[in-house]
Structure formats: C-alpha cells, structure tokens
Amino acid sequence: MNAQEIMSSPLVWHPQTAAEAWLLKQSYGFDGLYISGGTLLRTQWESGVSAIPKHLINLSTIRGLNEVKIGESGVIIGGQVTLQACRTNAFLQRNFPLVTDAVRAIAAPSIRHLATIGGNVSSLVGDAIPALLAYDAEVIWYNGAIEQRAPLSSYLLLANDPAQGCERLLLSIILPFTRFKEENTACGDEEENTISKIKHFGAYHKVGRREAFTPSIVTAAILGAISSAGVLMELRIALGGGQTLPQRLERLEAEIVGAAVDHQLLQQAYDCILQEYEPREDLFASSSYRKITAANVIAAELWKAARD
C-alpha cells in the first residue's frame, strides 16, 4: 500500500462487549460503522454505492455472539454465527429446514464462510429473512442501556424510523419451538379422524438470475399444516427479494386458514398477493413482475400441499 492508501484506510476497532461497541459508534457517529463479515459492505464500497467509513467497529470480537445455543423455548443464534455454520448445523437442519435452505441459496460458499446471519438480518433485505419470519423469529438487540427483545417483524418495521433504526446493535436471533396447533374441539368421530390427520409442509424459494450475481427477484417462504380433507389448519407466508423489506402476509393468512384448498382459494391467494405485496422496483425487475412471480410461487406451493 502506498502512503495515500494507508491514509484513506479506516481504523478498525475490536470491542469486547456490546457496550464498548455502542460507545464507539456513539463517538464516531456517521464516520463509524458496525461490521461483521463485511461481504455486503465490500460490494457497496467497490461499486461506489457508499464510501468507506473512517472507522470500522468489528463485532466479531464481542464475546458470546458466535454460538448456536439450544434453550428451553427456542434456539438462539448469535449474530456473528456465519451463514456456513448455520447451513451445516444439524439441529437447524432438522428443526428449521427453511432457514438452512435459505442460507444455502445465499451467494457462493466462500462468501458464506465470512458472512454472518446477523449481517444478513441487519441489511434488512437479506435472503434469510423470509425464512426467519415464517418461523416467527425474534431478535435481541442492544440500545445503549439494555438488551431488548421483539419479533423480527417489528424490528424490520422500526427500520423506517431513522431515530430507531440506526441506534440498534443486533445481538442474536431466536427461533422459538412453536408447533402448529391441532384442533381438538368436540366433533363427530368421522370429523375428528379427518382433522387429526394433519400434514405439515414448508418451502423456501429464491427466484433470481444467480449466474449473474444480481439481487433476487423474489424470496418466498411458506410454512403450514393441512388436513387430509385439504383444509388449511395453519399458514405463514413471508416474501422479500431485491431491495424490498421482507414481510409476512398476515391478512392473506387469516383469510384462507380454515378453508379447503381448491381452485377458488388458489385464485384468492394469487389476487391477494397482487394487492397486498408491494415490492420495490429496480433495474433488474419491475414491481409488477415481482408481484406476479411471488403470487405464482405461493399458489404453486399451496396446490402441491393439497395435491400431496
């Protein structure tokens, strides 16, 4: 490196605790930036989308954030756990397969060895987020005084508030051990036997031009339970992709749970996604194209669940 490059290189700080990292960020303000694997930030710097800051605050040195812990009510994934570690974790593969499917679809293996799950979530548009939303994930972040816990969906919505979004240090992601409820209400023997035969289904899709390393057009996660009669007992649908803030389609979920999956329901789901989902347009795909793609993916998964 020549003298000019040395002078323009950022200073890298290695805090040992969240409190230390927070104080550094408060000290340097917009001149300081939290960094984990740095894979996404590096592409932004190299493409000129954003400038290299004067100070980098390395979160990988904070103790306790690079572990996957199994608790009584859920699994806690530290924000500094790499995507590769998530992908190969046997417990996540067995119990939260949509998450490992999503991680497998992110970038190339060399990137996944560096990139972290916390960085993917903190980007607010990471391809793993729809899968996490489908599992009702929660997050823990540090606000300068205490650790706060909230649903991931709420955490994402706070990103629209500049006073909140820039003042959070993500620490962990929690995947609760929730299970779909089996309805055991009083009913006749024949109806009870039908309801008790419930099949769980789930799928994750990333639609994009992967060979060109462009952002995904749509990332979709669906998780549900269906009776042998084809009645939806539970349903969670999450969509994202590109620069669109991922979201749960809770209105659609509420409208079709309890109904039989037939042509009418598939059309209803398709139309609702076109109305409810508002993806951002960019150079790679229009908003309408993303909507239609998302509607096709979800309708196809509902049809497959009923068919099987």
Beta strands, then each sheet from edge to edge (+ up, - down):
strand 1: 11-13
strand 2: 32-35
strand 3: 55-58
strand 4: 68-70
strand 5: 74-78
strand 6: 138-142
strand 7: 147-151
strand 8: 169-176
strand 9: 198-207
strand 10: 218-227
strand 11: 232-241
strand 12: 244-248
sheet 1: 1+ 3+ 2+
sheet 2: 4+ 5- 8+ 6- 7+
sheet 3: 9+ 10- 11+ 12-
end
